[in-house]
């Protein structure tokens, strides 16, 4: 396992601790039921938090995990740098920009105000063995660098090969540990780091079981993140006070968001939002409800959105009270007076959707083959 930075920033890497090499090996040891031996010193606080409490949280998260031993050479508090950065990650997504807006654009207290941004290559840009992953990371860095420059904030890269290990299990399961590890790799320079939340506090309570053994953040981040601490670096979960639609509303009037918002699952040319995938729709529907669509015409194709918006309103109605983001969108749209699809239209969608998935099992092969052209259409 390794971490790297640009030549001009290489002195930021922590050389006196193995904190960055603790979390992913811990998860791997729990997964493979193997003892972990780290030939270096780690933070006593990080070690005790994860050994005393974190392992139980992880065991609750996935049935594949079990308690394991972690042997280290000793403990270190690290050498505190003069930088003492207050940072967060930048992706130009809704979660990311909402945190930056609150903790930079609106923040007045110097002890809490962001003064640096980070982007990590440890799994969210693709599999380590995929030849396109590194280029995707570079492209996204350049995209986010433009936003950072508009805010006059420095942006730092950390490159790593942690995804050579995490993707062998599942990126959604322990990929967050890779992100936390990149932060710890430069922990001597970071006083406070804001991690943008996925769910709100109440959504985490209501929907966390849907992410059991799938998405670590949506299952447990509100009480796991505070344990990822060292004597020098404080990790803060930011944004859980909002639902996703409220985050969208939070940044809707910010010129940086209107110019740089990038939420797409499959962005065109690596940058522009497709305007019809689930994440684009999840963002555009609240903007439409607030009458803010035109302000985001620079980053979305609004004609594509309008062509697909009704279909997606039917889809989120079909997932109401079953999935967190859909429930949030429906409640937000209704509260803003948006006319939603009727019960019969939603029932028809659910029926057809079920038939597409389970049609042969429900109807039998012969009958299903006779009508599948209607269902598929």
Secondary structure, 3 states (H helix, E strand, C coil): CCEECCHHHHHHCCCCCCHHHCHHHHHHHHHHCCCEEEEEEECHHHHHHHHHHHHHHHHHHCCCCCCCCEEEEEECCCCCCCCCEEEEECCCCHHHHHHHHHHHHCCCCCCCCCCEEEEEECCCCCCCCCCCHHHHHHHHHHHHHHHHHHHCCEEEEEEECCHHHHCCCCHHHHHHHHHHHHHHHCHHHEEEEEEECCCCHHHHHHHHHHHCCCCHHHHHHHHHHHHCCCCCCEEEEECCCCCHHHHHHHHCCCHHHHHHCCCCCCCECCCECCCCCHHHHHHHHHHHHCCCHHHHCCCCCHHHHHHHHHHHHHHHHHCCCCCHHHHHHHHHHHHCCCCCCCHHHHHHHHHHHHHHHHHHHHHCHHHHHHHHHHHHC
